[in-house]
Every structure is written in C-alpha cells, then in structure tokens.
Amino acid sequence: VFITICAAVYSSTDLIFVRILSLASTWLFFGLIILMAIIVGMGAGEWLESGKLLGNYFTNLHKFALPINDYHAFYLFWWFAWSIMIGQFTARFVSGLKTWQVLLALLVFPSIPIAIWFAVLYEFHLKGVEPTMFLNITMVVVGVTFVINSLDSLIRLYTDNLNITPKRLGRNVYMIGNIVVLSVLVLLFKQNWLQIQWVGALVIGIYFACIAYIWLKKRSEFKAINSSPEENLLDFHKVDEVH
C-alpha cells in the first residue's frame, strides 16, 4: 500500500505521468482481456451467449438494485465519494463537449470493456478453469495500476485546488507531505475510525448544498445558459500543455 501511495504521489507531480499511466492501464486491461479469452477458449458462440446474458442483466436491473442492502449502500457511497473528484478533474479537459458526449465518454464507453471483462470471468467460472499464477499476478498488476492512476488524479486535483503544487513547494516537499497525509488516511480507514460512508454522505450533502445555492442565488444565470461558451473549443492536445 505504501509503495502504491508513493507511486501515485510521484505520478501526480506531472500530468504527463498521469496520462502515461492512464493509457498504460487501459492497454494492459485490453491485453489481459484478450489473453484470458484466448486461454479459456471463448469462441463466437460463447461471446453471443455472454451478450444475451448481459442483455438479461439490464432487463432485470431492478432486481439487482433493490432492495438496497449494506452491499449496495457501501458502493453507492463509494461512487459518490469519488464522483466529486472525477467531475472536477475531467471538467478541465472537456471544454467543447456536449453533456451527452461527456456522459458517453465517462459512463457508457468505459462500461463496454468492463462488461467484456466480466463475460470472460464468467466463462472461466462456467468451464471451471483456474487462473494460472501468471494470470493472477497480471490481474494484480493491472488492478494496482488502475488504483495508482485513480489516486494520482485525486492528488493532483486537491493539490492544485489548495495551491500546494510541486512548482510552489518543490518536488521533495510536495511528495513527502502528500505521502504522509495519504498514509495517515489509510491508517484511519484501517482502524475503522473513518468510513467511506461518511465521506460519501458528506459529498451528497455538498451536492444538495450546491443545488440549493444555485437555485436560491444563481437561478437567473443558470436559466440563461443555453450551451457551452463558443470560446470553449474541444482540444485533445490541451493535456499536453499542462504539467
């Protein structure tokens, strides 16, 4: 865990590292899916059957969503806790995109490889194939890479917002400070003193407070918004200019 924190903090010092990790984790994930599909011997028939099962999942979604139990509550609070970071971070690079395009980019498109991943895992379960040591290690590597890439984005966000950037503090002070803070937070979570449900509930409260503020104080300005400002052009190279 400590090594993961250190790697994430170092990656957050420059958005180039964040981008490299993002691309690397994506391609590693695709590679893992293809490799495991080949090993388990998934043919056209298996893929079609998996597609039907996924379709059944969506038609019976209400059975999975309700009633809300502790499992559902935990993950709902978890996603709410992360959503405030994801929203702020991605907002920096989506100028020029329409709302439905952002929805596709953040929710729909990422769900496709995840659905394929679970289809492959289900095939392993169905055929009773045990993953080899190599596959287990590969899955751990991909998972840890995803965690590092998520954490470095979070670190970069709050350090920029608080103006405690590497440029201002120096890389060494920046890294030591963030490593200490994150290590303390991990210890608090391990002691069950700080729970993700509390963080998620706080974020939900912030959302409602923002909605209330907009409705009470900025209602006219909000209603006047018809589209993204014309000067907000979609620029895929914007991330290359930020460090």
Residue pairs with C-beta under 8 A, 6 or more apart in sequence:
1 186
2 183
4 144
4 147
4 148
4 151
5 151
5 179
5 182
5 183
5 186
6 175
6 179
7 148
8 147
8 148
8 149
8 151
8 152
8 155
8 182
9 152
9 155
9 174
9 175
9 178
9 179
9 182
10 17
10 175
11 17
11 18
11 21
11 148
11 149
11 152
12 18
12 151
12 152
12 153
12 155
12 156
12 159
12 178
13 166
13 171
13 174
13 175
14 166
14 243
15 156
15 239
15 242
15 243
16 240
16 243
17 152
18 149
18 152
18 153
18 156
19 239
21 145
21 148
21 149
21 152
22 149
24 145
25 142
25 145
25 146
25 149
28 141
28 142
28 145
29 113
29 117
29 142
29 146
30 113
32 138
32 139
32 142
33 113
33 116
33 117
33 120
35 135
35 138
36 120
36 121
36 124
36 131
36 135
37 120
37 123
39 129
39 135
40 120
40 123
40 124
40 127
40 129
41 127
42 50
42 119
42 120
42 123
46 123
47 119
50 119
50 122
50 123
51 119
53 119
53 122
54 115
54 119
57 64
65 72
68 76
73 197
74 196
74 197
76 200
77 196
77 197
77 199
77 200
77 201
78 196
78 200
79 200
80 200
80 201
80 203
80 204
81 196
81 199
81 200
81 203
82 150
83 203
84 203
84 206
84 207
85 153
85 154
85 157
85 158
86 106
86 153
88 157
88 161
89 153
89 154
89 156
89 157
90 102
90 106
92 242
93 238
93 239
94 102
94 105
95 228
95 232
95 233
95 234
95 235
95 238
96 228
96 232
96 233
96 234
96 235
97 105
97 228
97 234
98 227
98 228
123 129
124 131
131 139
151 182
155 178
155 182
159 165
159 174
159 178
164 174
164 177
165 174
166 174
166 175
169 177
185 194
188 194
189 195
189 196
214 222
215 222
